């Protein structure tokens, strides 16, 4: 009896085609899988806003006379303000109104998405050290960067398809072809390409800077450049800055009204492509995680939280809560500071006021507080998505394999869920405090009653806490890998119902399905107790259900 010595034959494990496209079969597939929450948020907001705009314009201005009034109204708007929003061409049509009133905000939203994604997809993982294991495999740094970049381009492309389809469908469903409302497929595609290229141009800037400045530094520089490029397009005093602005280059590309400027759009695409290629090369030629030190300062060790599950969860959530608090606070400060002048313009222009009163019934837009409340309706969706990201951080304990180690200690499953919920609620408090501080500072110069505005931000915090409860309930009963996605879907659905139901004159019970329809007008001191109670019940009840449900299912 003998044995033959020799080297064993090693065979690479087989990977299905689906896993190579979506799953864990490749870097590209895993990046797609990790980006699904961001895609749901981006596609839901962009597509939903397009449908909302089409529904509102088509129902509020249904006659030729009302369209002519809109044209006259826009003609009275100062050129600086019209340039800040967009090129006012054929504003008497559905496509013209959507392009002028909402167009830049679609591009800014796509830009924010790309900046956050491309500043962190490589630099963020490199700073955490998780990229070292992948880079040590036979992939190579250049291939790693290309696959991650290609995954983001895929998600952006899919979101732009959703946007184009919603633009065409919104005009078809809600528009009147006899009034010039039709948006042909080529116009919808031209608009979606403009939005996507603008977003990728600034995302590419963040991508090329990330290996040099780190995630926070590159995102900050790219975000500031995007805002400067947008603002400079509307003010002649900033003409030298506008020379470098993609918004300025593509001012004559008004695809939704059938006016195209393909060369300028191609220029933006070329700039985006050059920046993205440069980002790949910079990443391939630098050491992992070595930056110039412009990243955000680290948190003190005392905030890391090692005194129990709730403190640990809060320590994990704190950086995300601070980021949301600072971002929402700056945005809130800007809104609160400008509503006073907007209300003054509304009071001095009766025709302007009448049109906006028709668009937004129930608001006295000659008062700064009502104007701030109108903008607060938009802040609800950001607060909801903030709650969804806090759920994603809580869920990462299980999805990233840490939960088995935690449960190896004397820690019960239910206590882990409750501790995670308490940590997430504390993070919501931090985020809401940042928003309240920003709105309070802006209200001082915006003519808004400071106490009421600051107190009103509590409604946004309650809504974010409710979405945390929804996500934790889903994670406890079903799968933590889907908890944040379901919470984001609930936020998107609530946003669409709340905005679509009134202009479409849907039955009142449909509108009542939206939780935000029960929040009252907290920025001007009008609270709806039903909404407050509902948010508290959903938040606390969701954590309790999640703690009960996780005891009944397998981990992982």
Residue pairs with C-beta under 8 A, 6 or more apart in sequence:
15 25
15 26
16 25
18 25
19 25
19 26
19 29
20 26
20 28
20 29
21 28
21 29
21 32
22 29
22 32
22 33
23 29
23 30
23 33
24 30
24 33
26 147
27 134
27 139
27 143
27 144
27 147
27 148
27 151
28 147
28 148
28 150
28 151
29 151
31 121
31 147
31 148
31 151
31 152
32 151
32 154
32 155
35 117
35 151
35 152
35 155
36 485
37 388
37 389
37 392
37 484
37 485
37 488
38 113
38 116
38 117
38 155
39 155
39 158
39 159
40 485
40 488
40 489
40 492
41 113
41 385
41 388
41 488
41 492
42 109
42 110
42 113
42 155
42 159
43 158
43 159
43 162
43 163
44 488
44 489
44 492
44 495
44 496
45 109
45 381
45 492
45 495
46 106
46 109
46 110
46 159
46 162
46 163
46 166
46 195
47 159
47 162
47 163
47 165
47 166
48 166
48 492
48 495
48 496
48 499
49 102
49 105
49 106
50 98
50 102
50 106
50 163
50 166
50 167
50 170
51 166
51 169
51 170
51 496
51 500
52 496
52 499
52 500
52 503
53 97
53 98
53 101
53 102
53 170
54 94
54 98
54 167
54 169
54 170
54 171
54 173
54 174
54 175
55 170
55 173
55 174
55 500
55 503
55 504
56 359
56 499
56 503
57 94
57 97
57 98
57 174
57 175
58 94
58 174
58 175
58 176
58 181
59 174
59 503
59 504
59 505
60 66
60 358
60 359
60 503
61 67
61 69
61 70
61 97
62 176
64 179
67 92
67 93
67 179
68 92
69 351
69 355
70 91
70 92
70 97
70 355
71 91
71 92
72 351
73 351
73 352
73 355
74 82
74 88
74 91
74 100
76 349
76 351
76 352
77 88
80 234
80 235
80 236
81 234
82 88
82 100
82 234
83 233
83 234
83 235
84 104
84 230
84 231
84 233
84 234
84 235
85 100
85 101
85 103
85 104
85 234
86 99
86 100
86 101
86 103
86 104
86 254
87 99
87 100
87 251
87 252
87 254
88 96
88 100
89 96
89 99
89 100
89 254
89 257
89 259
90 96
90 180
90 257
91 97
91 100
92 179
92 180
93 179
93 180
93 181
93 257
94 170
94 171
94 174
94 175
94 176
94 179
94 180
94 181
94 183
95 171
95 180
95 181
95 183
95 187
95 256
95 257
95 258
96 254
96 256
96 257
98 167
98 256
99 191
99 254
99 255
99 256
99 257
103 191
103 256
104 230
104 247
106 163
106 191
106 195
107 194
107 195
107 198
107 199
107 230
107 247
108 226
108 230
109 199
110 156
110 159
110 195
110 196
110 198
110 199
110 200
111 198
111 199
111 201
111 202
111 203
111 226
112 199
112 223
112 226
113 156
113 159
113 199
113 203
114 152
114 156
114 199
114 200
114 202
114 203
114 204
114 206
115 202
115 203
115 205
115 206
115 219
115 222
115 223
115 226
116 219
117 152
117 155
117 203
118 149
118 152
118 203
118 204
118 206
118 207
118 210
118 279
119 206
119 207
119 209
119 210
119 215
119 216
119 218
119 219
119 222
120 210
120 215
120 219
121 148
121 149
121 152
122 131
122 144
122 145
122 148
122 207
122 210
122 211
122 283
123 210
123 211
123 214
123 215
123 218
123 291
124 215
125 131
125 134
126 132
126 211
126 288
126 289
127 214
127 215
127 289
127 291
127 295
129 289
131 144
131 288
131 289
132 288
134 144
135 141
135 144
135 288
139 147
140 284
141 283
141 284
141 288
142 280
142 281
142 283
142 284
145 279
145 280
145 283
145 284
146 280
149 207
149 276
149 279
149 280
152 203
153 200
156 196
156 199
156 200
157 196
159 196
160 192
160 193
160 195
160 196
161 192
163 188
163 191
163 192
163 195
164 185
164 188
164 189
164 191
164 192
165 188
167 183
167 187
167 188
167 191
167 192
167 256
168 183
168 184
168 185
168 188
170 183
171 181
171 182
171 183
172 182
172 183
174 181
175 181
175 182
175 183
183 256
184 258
187 255
187 256
187 257
187 258
188 255
188 256
189 255
190 253
190 255
190 260
190 265
191 255
191 256
193 255
193 265
193 269
194 250
194 253
194 255
194 265
194 268
197 246
197 265
197 268
197 269
197 272
198 246
198 247
198 250
198 268
200 269
200 272
200 276
201 246
201 268
201 271
201 272
201 275
202 222
202 223
202 225
202 226
202 229
203 222
203 272
204 271
204 272
204 273
204 274
204 275
204 276
204 278
204 279
205 218
205 221
205 222
205 225
205 275
206 218
206 219
206 221
206 222
206 223
207 218
207 275
207 276
207 279
208 275
208 276
208 278
208 279
208 282
209 217
209 218
209 221
209 222
210 218
210 279
210 283
211 279
211 282
211 283
211 286
211 291
212 218
212 282
212 286
212 291
212 292
213 221
213 291
213 292
213 294
213 295
214 291
214 292
214 293
214 294
214 295
215 295
216 294
216 295
216 296
217 291
217 292
217 294
217 295
217 296
220 294
228 241
228 245
229 241
229 242
229 244
229 245
229 246
229 247
229 248
230 245
230 247
231 238
232 238
232 239
232 241
232 242
232 245
232 248
233 242
233 245
233 247
233 248
233 251
242 248
246 268
246 271
249 264
249 267
249 268
250 261
250 264
250 265
250 268
252 259
252 261
252 264
253 259
253 260
253 261
253 262
253 264
253 265
299 315
299 318
299 319
303 315
303 318
304 312
304 315
305 311
305 312
305 313
305 314
305 315
305 316
305 318
305 423
306 312
306 315
308 419
309 406
309 411
309 415
309 416
309 418
309 419
309 420
309 423
310 418
310 419
310 420
310 422
310 423
310 426
311 423
312 419
312 423
313 394
313 419
313 420
313 422
313 423
313 424
314 422
314 423
314 426
314 427
315 423
316 393
316 423
317 390
317 393
317 394
317 423
317 424
317 426
317 427
318 427
318 430
320 389
320 390
320 393
320 427
321 390
321 426
321 427
321 428
321 430
321 431
322 430
322 431
322 434
324 386
324 389
324 431
324 434
325 430
325 431
325 432
325 433
325 434
325 435
326 434
328 379
328 382
328 383
328 386
328 431
328 434
328 435
328 438
329 434
329 435
329 436
329 437
329 438
329 439
330 438
331 379
331 382
331 438
332 379
332 435
332 438
332 439
332 442
332 457
333 438
333 439
333 441
333 442
334 442
335 372
335 375
335 439
335 442
336 372
336 438
336 439
336 440
336 441
336 442
336 443
336 446
336 448
336 453
337 442
337 443
337 445
337 446
338 446
339 368
339 369
339 371
339 372
339 375
339 446
339 447
339 448
340 368
340 445
340 446
340 447
340 448
341 446
342 365
342 368
342 371
343 365
343 366
343 367
343 368
343 370
343 371
343 447
345 352
346 352
346 353
346 356
346 365
346 366
346 371
347 353
347 366
353 365
353 366
356 365
357 363
357 365
360 374
361 502
363 370
363 371
363 373
363 374
364 370
365 371
365 374
367 524
368 446
368 447
368 448
369 448
369 449
369 452
369 453
369 523
369 524
370 521
370 524
372 439
372 443
372 446
372 448
372 453
372 523
372 524
373 456
373 521
373 522
373 523
373 524
376 456
376 459
376 460
376 522
376 523
377 498
377 499
377 516
379 435
379 460
380 460
380 463
380 495
380 498
380 516
380 519
381 491
381 492
381 495
383 431
383 435
383 460
383 461
383 463
383 464
383 467
384 463
384 464
384 467
384 487
384 488
384 490
384 491
384 494
384 495
385 488
385 491
386 428
386 431
386 464
387 424
387 428
387 463
387 464
387 465
387 466
387 467
387 468
387 471
387 487
387 491
388 467
388 471
388 484
388 487
388 488
388 491
389 484
390 424
390 427
390 428
390 464
390 468
390 471
391 424
391 467
391 468
391 471
391 472
391 475
391 483
391 484
391 487
392 471
392 483
392 484
393 424
394 420
394 421
394 423
394 424
394 471
394 472
394 475
394 480
394 483
395 471
395 475
395 480
395 481
395 483
395 484
396 402
397 403
397 406
397 416
397 420
397 480
398 475
398 480
398 481
398 555
398 556
399 480
399 481
401 556
403 416
403 555
403 556
404 555
404 556
406 416
407 413
407 416
407 555
413 547
413 550
413 551
413 555
414 547
414 548
414 550
414 551
415 547
416 550
417 472
417 475
417 476
417 543
417 546
417 547
417 550
418 543
418 547
420 472
421 468
421 469
421 472
421 542
421 543
421 546
421 547
422 543
424 465
424 468
424 472
425 465
425 468
425 539
428 461
428 464
428 465
428 468
429 461
431 461
431 464
432 457
432 458
432 460
432 461
432 464
435 457
435 460
435 461
436 454
436 457
436 458
439 453
439 454
439 456
439 457
440 450
440 453
440 454
442 448
443 449
443 450
443 453
443 454
444 450
448 523
449 524
452 523
452 524
452 525
453 523
455 522
455 525
456 522
456 523
456 524
456 525
457 522
458 522
459 519
459 520
459 522
459 527
459 531
459 532
462 531
462 532
462 535
462 536
462 539
463 515
463 516
463 519
463 535
465 535
465 536
465 539
466 515
466 534
466 535
466 536
466 538
466 539
466 542
467 487
467 490
467 491
468 487
468 539
468 542
468 543
469 538
469 539
469 540
469 541
469 542
469 543
470 486
470 487
470 490
470 538
470 542
471 483
471 484
471 486
471 487
471 542
472 483
472 542
472 543
472 546
473 541
473 542
473 543
473 545
473 546
473 549
474 482
474 483
474 486
474 487
474 546
475 482
475 483
475 546
475 550
476 545
476 546
476 547
476 548
476 549
476 550
477 545
477 546
477 549
477 550
477 553
478 549
478 553
494 513
494 514
494 515
494 516
495 514
495 516
497 510
497 511
497 513
497 514
497 517
498 511
498 514
498 516
498 517
500 506
501 510
501 511
501 514
501 517
502 511
511 517
512 518
515 531
515 534
515 535
515 538
516 531
517 531
518 528
518 530
518 531
518 534
519 527
519 528
519 531
519 532
520 526
520 527
520 528
520 531
